[in-house]
Amino acid sequence: MSADQVFVTLDSGGTAARGFAVRWPDGPVVPLAAPSRNLRIIVDLELGQLLLAMREQMAAGGLGGETPLWLIGAAGGRPDHDGPRLTTLLDDLGVAQAGVRVWRDFEANHAAAFAGGDGVLSVNGTGSVVYGRWRGREGRRGGWGYLLEEVPSAGVCGRWAVQAILHALTGTPVSEVWAPLLAARLPVELDTMPALLDHLYATPSPQKVLGRFAPFLTQAADLGCPWSRTHLREGFTAWAHDLLRLAAELALPVPAPVAVLGGLWQHWPGARELASQVLNEVCPGRFAWQALRCDPAWGPLLRYLTTEDGARAVGAASPAAALAQATRLVEGQTVCPAETLPSSLPENPTTSPAPAQAGGPATRPADTLAARPVAGPRGGSAARPADPDGR
């Protein structure tokens, strides 16, 4: 399996899946996209619709008669369980496949962030996780799901926001900024405690509902709410200590390269400033920011190529040689938008951004913290505030 092998590389988040069908090693490259859900809760009917949509898009792009190897990084992914599940489903649907490989989304995201190399990735979007690889070792902190997280994410920020909204609705606001904020932004159908609680608990996806309220918290912080600022600082302090513990576990160098991904970083400018402040207080000089190397949709393919099986599949002498060949698939494409990083922390001088495939931003749609902002006053459409959404 080398010449003219076709791969589907797919980054599947909690609300959307993005990827590419690619003929190795010279293209073409066909962008793919479809609605998605966390792989632990998506039913086979929905998953089948996603796979069929991918097949139709491949056919429209000229790769319809191929037998691809499917490489998937998925939110909620369980490789031992979901590989056989997807294989069976593809067979039942009559969708061609030369095999299926599944990784957890953050594992594939890491491969994209570092182009198959080493470093630490912090994903703060729908959920949060810190995941690192260094010289053959790997480790993680977090990624426990929205019920248990303390590090900022859409679920965590939304939970804090709903708490503050309920305080305001019951006459005990946490600060004076909440009354005018809610008057301008909270839909009339949610402006009582019973209505808001019903809205949260009568849904099959409380995490998504919480995520839509996260912008309230960050806008309140931007407006000077001490309660909101304290919660966010405590969350980022927990995040900084997660980074420190992971750096010690993996024996990372000083400074250790850190890349960030997710709606928190993309949509709330205050996240960058606050993260910089906290790291400089907790562990000055310990970490150096690194821009994302590739679009996350390339992650599953790059992760596969870091393995001996992946190298053999493309006829390369080693994973390093396979990854070097992979750069040919992204050269000449639009550069992946790098995260704007806090200027008060050093950039890693040993790394530089590589070209990335056109077809989408560095942050997948599922990680947009305010991807579906709460409706504006009295049912009108609200502009998204300066705001912060995993896994």
C-alpha positions, 0 to 999 in steps of 0.5 A, spaced: 500 500 500 504 505 497 503 508 490 496 511 489 494 509 496 488 514 498 487 516 505 481 519 509 484 523 514 478 526 519 478 530 525 471 529 528 469 533 534 463 534 538 459 538 533 462 538 526 467 533 522 472 536 518 477 532 513 480 531 507 481 525 502 488 525 499 491 520 494 498 519 496 503 522 495 501 527 490 494 529 491 488 531 489 486 533 496 478 533 497 476 537 503 470 533 507 465 536 512 459 534 516 455 535 522 458 530 528 457 529 535 462 526 540 463 518 538 461 516 545 454 518 544 453 519 536 448 513 534 449 509 528 444 512 524 447 519 525 454 516 524 452 512 518 449 519 515 456 522 516 460 517 513 455 517 507 456 525 506 464 523 506 463 518 500 459 523 496 464 529 497 469 524 495 466 522 489 464 529 487 472 531 488 474 525 483 475 520 488 469 516 488 472 509 486 477 509 491 478 504 497 481 509 502 484 507 509 480 511 514 484 515 519 479 518 524 481 522 530 474 523 534 472 526 540 470 521 545 474 516 541 475 509 544 480 506 539 479 499 541 471 499 541 470 504 535 475 501 530 471 495 529 464 499 530 466 504 524 469 498 520 462 494 521 458 500 519 462 502 513 461 495 510 454 495 512 453 501 508 457 499 502 462 504 503 469 502 501 475 501 506 482 499 506 481 499 514 480 504 519 484 507 525 481 511 530 485 515 535 482 520 541 481 527 538 487 530 542 492 525 540 491 526 532 490 534 534 497 533 537 500 530 531 497 536 527 500 541 532 507 539 531 507 536 524 508 529 528 513 531 532 514 533 540 511 538 544 505 539 549 498 541 546 493 544 550 486 543 547 481 548 550 474 548 546 468 544 547 472 540 553 479 541 555 485 537 555 493 537 556 497 532 552 504 531 551 509 527 547 517 527 548 522 522 545 517 516 545 514 518 552 507 521 552 502 523 558 496 527 559 492 531 564 485 532 564 480 530 558 475 528 563 469 531 560 465 537 562 462 534 569 469 533 572 473 539 569 476 545 572 480 548 567 477 553 562 473 550 556 466 551 554 463 547 559 466 549 565 465 557 563 458 555 561 457 552 568 460 558 571 456 563 567 449 559 568 451 560 576 452 567 575 445 568 571 441 564 576 444 568 582 442 575 578 435 572 576 434 570 584 436 577 586 443 576 589 447 578 583 455 576 583 456 583 581 453 589 578 455 588 571 450 582 570 443 586 570 445 590 564 448 584 561 442 579 561 438 585 559 441 586 553 443 578 551 439 573 555 433 571 551 426 573 554 424 565 554 430 564 559 429 570 563 426 566 569 430 561 574 425 555 572 425 556 564 433 556 565 433 550 569 428 547 564 433 549 558 439 546 561 436 539 564 431 538 558 436 537 553 440 531 551 446 535 550 447 539 557 455 540 555 452 544 548 447 548 552 453 550 557 457 552 552 453 557 549 453 561 555 460 561 556 461 568 552 456 571 558 462 569 563 468 572 559 464 578 557 462 579 564 470 579 566 471 584 560 466 588 563 470 588 570 466 583 574 471 580 579 467 574 580 468 572 573 475 574 573 477 570 579 473 564 576 477 564 570 484 566 573 483 560 578 481 555 572 488 558 568 492 557 575 489 549 575 491 549 567 498 552 569 499 546 574 497 541 569 502 543 564 508 543 570 506 536 572 506 534 565 513 537 564 516 534 570 513 527 568 515 527 561 522 530 563 521 536 558 526 541 556 526 548 558 523 552 555 518 546 553 514 548 547 507 549 548 501 549 542 494 551 543 488 549 540 480 551 541 475 556 541 477 559 548 484 561 544 480 563 538 475 567 540 476 570 547 482 575 546 483 575 554 485 568 554 492 569 551 493 575 556 491 571 562 494 565 560 501 569 559 500 572 566 499 566 570 504 562 567 509 568 568 507 568 575 507 560 576 513 558 572 516 564 569 521 561 563 518 554 563 514 554 557 515 557 550 509 558 545 509 554 538 504 556 533 500 550 530 504 547 524 498 544 520 490 544 520 488 539 525 484 535 519 491 533 517 492 530 524 490 523 523 494 522 517 500 525 521 499 521 527 498 514 522 505 516 519 509 516 526 508 509 526 512 503 523 505 501 520 504 508 517 511 508 514 510 501 511 504 503 508 507 509 504 513 505 502 517 510 507 524 507 510 521 510 517 516 514 520 521 520 519 521 519 512 514 518 511 513 525 515 517 528 510 514 526 504 507 528 507 509 535 507 509 535 499 501 534 500 501 541 504 506 545 500 503 551 496 497 551 500 494 556 505 498 557 511 494 555 517 492 561 521 497 561 527 494 562 534 496 569 537 500 568 542 502 572 548 508 577 547 510 576 554 512 569 553 518 567 549 517 563 542 520 557 541 526 559 537 527 551 535 521 551 531 517 555 525 510 554 522 510 549 516 505 550 511 498 547 512 492 545 507 487 550 505 480 549 507 479 551 514 481 554 520 486 551 525 480 550 530 475 546 528 468 548 528 466 544 534 471 548 538 468 554 537 466 557 544 461 561 542 459 557 535 452 558 537 451 564 541 445 565 545 440 569 541 440 577 542 435 581 546 428 579 546 429 574 540 433 578 536 440 575 533 446 577 538 453 579 535 458 575 539 461 578 544 469 578 545 468 571 548 472 565 549 467 552 547 473 538 547 473 534 547 
